[in-house]
Amino acid sequence: MNEDQRREDQRQEDRRQAVWAVVGSGIGPLLLAATGEGLVTVAFHATDEVRDRALDRLGSRLGAEPVHAPRSPLLAEAIRQLAEYFAGGRRDFELPLDWSLISGFNRQVLRELASGVPYGSVVGYGDLARRVGQPRAAQAVGIAMGANPLPVVVPCHRVVESDGGIGGFGGGLETKRRLLALEGVLPQPLF
């Protein structure tokens, strides 16, 4: 192997190496992880146990153990933009995203969600299925929401039932209600 090939292999490995931090938010601690490609994981309720499980899964998927690096430039912009969002000062995320943990239909649905359902609005599972050309795939859209590795940034909390119900949410229904209230879709809780 020549020197150029070794350098290219190292660049590829560096892009797959994840760094992580746990940050406070308006909905509790979030685990954020990023690679050289972009933000790769957001995990809710990042207690030690949740954090360790998420990092084990991430490491096995990427083939390298994530490194705790709360001051990493790979995380700085995500941390700043999430803080602005929870303070009510940001409506859109402008972050590079690493989509490598999701593929196929799920990726198609999540990309449509990220680009086509703005802050302060909601979409039904069936409506989102129609947007990606699969009008009978409402249940599959629900599965895609549950597989979303980038909640909040890719706003699965904005997907609701067609009959007006709030639907499910991997971060818990109270978290979904709080995110929708932050965006003005639901009233703020009284206490």
WOVEN-V288531 format. One record per residue. N is the residue number from 1. PHI is phi in whole degrees, 0 to 359 (NA if undefined). PSI is psi in whole degrees, -180 to 180 (NA if undefined). OMEGA is omega in radians with two decimals (none if undefined). Layout:
N PHI PSI OMEGA
N PHI PSI OMEGA
//
This chain:
1 NA 130 -3.13
2 277 172 -3.07
3 296 -40 3.12
4 298 -41 3.13
5 294 -40 3.10
6 298 -44 3.13
7 296 -42 3.12
8 296 -43 3.08
9 300 -40 3.13
10 294 -41 3.10
11 299 -42 3.11
12 298 -44 3.13
13 296 -42 3.13
14 299 -38 3.12
15 294 -26 -3.12
16 270 -17 3.13
17 288 125 -3.13
18 262 145 2.97
19 245 153 -3.08
20 216 162 3.04
21 204 156 2.98
22 252 129 -3.11
23 234 150 3.06
24 285 154 3.10
25 208 175 3.09
26 292 -8 3.13
27 237 19 -3.14
28 103 180 -3.08
29 293 137 3.09
30 244 136 2.96
31 271 126 3.05
32 244 137 3.05
33 225 144 -3.14
34 220 152 3.00
35 245 -177 3.06
36 296 -17 3.11
37 276 -27 -3.12
38 148 -173 3.11
39 298 130 -3.04
40 244 -25 -3.10
41 212 139 2.91
42 230 126 3.13
43 234 132 3.13
44 285 162 2.97
45 50 53 -2.96
46 282 64 2.96
47 292 172 3.13
48 304 -44 -3.11
49 295 -47 3.13
50 297 -44 3.13
51 302 -49 -3.09
52 298 -41 3.11
53 296 -45 -3.12
54 295 -40 3.14
55 290 -37 3.07
56 298 -47 3.12
57 299 -45 -3.12
58 297 -45 3.13
59 299 -41 3.14
60 290 -35 3.12
61 289 -38 -3.09
62 270 -17 3.13
63 83 15 3.10
64 207 142 -3.13
65 291 127 3.10
66 298 148 -3.08
67 251 130 3.07
68 291 117 -3.07
69 209 69 -3.04
70 299 -19 3.13
71 259 10 -3.11
72 297 137 3.04
73 299 -23 3.11
74 293 -23 -3.12
75 256 -19 -2.96
76 304 -48 -3.09
77 291 -40 3.10
78 297 -43 3.13
79 298 -45 -3.12
80 296 -47 -3.09
81 292 -37 3.08
82 294 -40 3.08
83 299 -42 3.11
84 297 -42 3.13
85 300 -49 -3.10
86 290 -21 3.06
87 274 -1 3.12
88 85 9 -3.08
89 258 3 -3.13
90 221 135 3.12
91 250 -26 -3.10
92 233 141 3.04
93 266 135 3.11
94 237 74 -3.05
95 233 145 2.94
96 289 136 -3.13
97 242 139 3.05
98 263 107 -3.08
99 271 12 -2.99
100 293 -18 -3.13
101 275 -2 -3.07
102 222 144 -3.10
103 214 177 3.02
104 58 -139 -3.11
105 303 -44 -3.11
106 301 -44 3.13
107 296 -43 3.14
108 301 -46 -3.13
109 295 -45 -3.10
110 292 -36 3.07
111 295 -41 3.09
112 296 -42 3.10
113 300 -48 -3.09
114 298 -37 -3.06
115 264 -21 -2.96
116 244 2 3.14
117 233 95 -3.02
118 286 164 3.04
119 313 137 3.06
120 82 6 3.11
121 233 166 3.09
122 227 164 3.11
123 220 147 3.08
124 279 157 3.10
125 303 -46 -3.14
126 294 -39 3.11
127 298 -42 3.13
128 293 -38 3.08
129 299 -43 3.12
130 297 -39 -3.12
131 299 -29 3.14
132 260 16 3.04
133 79 18 3.13
134 231 70 -2.98
135 300 -18 -3.14
136 258 15 -3.01
137 253 33 -3.13
138 302 -42 3.13
139 294 -37 3.10
140 295 -33 3.06
141 297 -42 3.08
142 301 -40 3.10
143 295 -40 3.10
144 298 -39 3.13
145 297 -42 3.12
146 294 -24 -3.14
147 267 0 -3.07
148 298 115 3.12
149 278 -3 -3.04
150 230 49 -3.11
151 301 158 -3.01
152 77 -59 -3.14
153 292 -46 2.94
154 259 101 -2.77
155 282 70 3.13
156 296 -17 3.08
157 294 -16 -3.13
158 273 2 -3.14
159 260 124 -3.04
160 229 172 3.12
161 284 150 -3.09
162 293 -24 -3.14
163 273 9 3.12
164 97 -7 3.09
165 291 157 -3.08
166 286 -24 -3.12
167 79 -177 -3.13
168 274 176 3.12
169 192 127 -3.12
170 299 -28 3.13
171 273 2 -3.11
172 98 148 -3.08
173 295 -35 3.11
174 296 -39 3.09
175 296 -43 3.11
176 299 -44 3.11
177 300 -42 -3.12
178 294 -39 3.10
179 293 -43 3.11
180 293 -34 3.07
181 292 -41 3.09
182 304 -38 -3.11
183 273 3 3.08
184 82 8 3.14
185 282 -38 3.09
186 243 157 3.07
187 292 149 3.06
188 296 142 3.08
189 298 150 3.14
190 290 -32 3.11
191 202 NA none
//
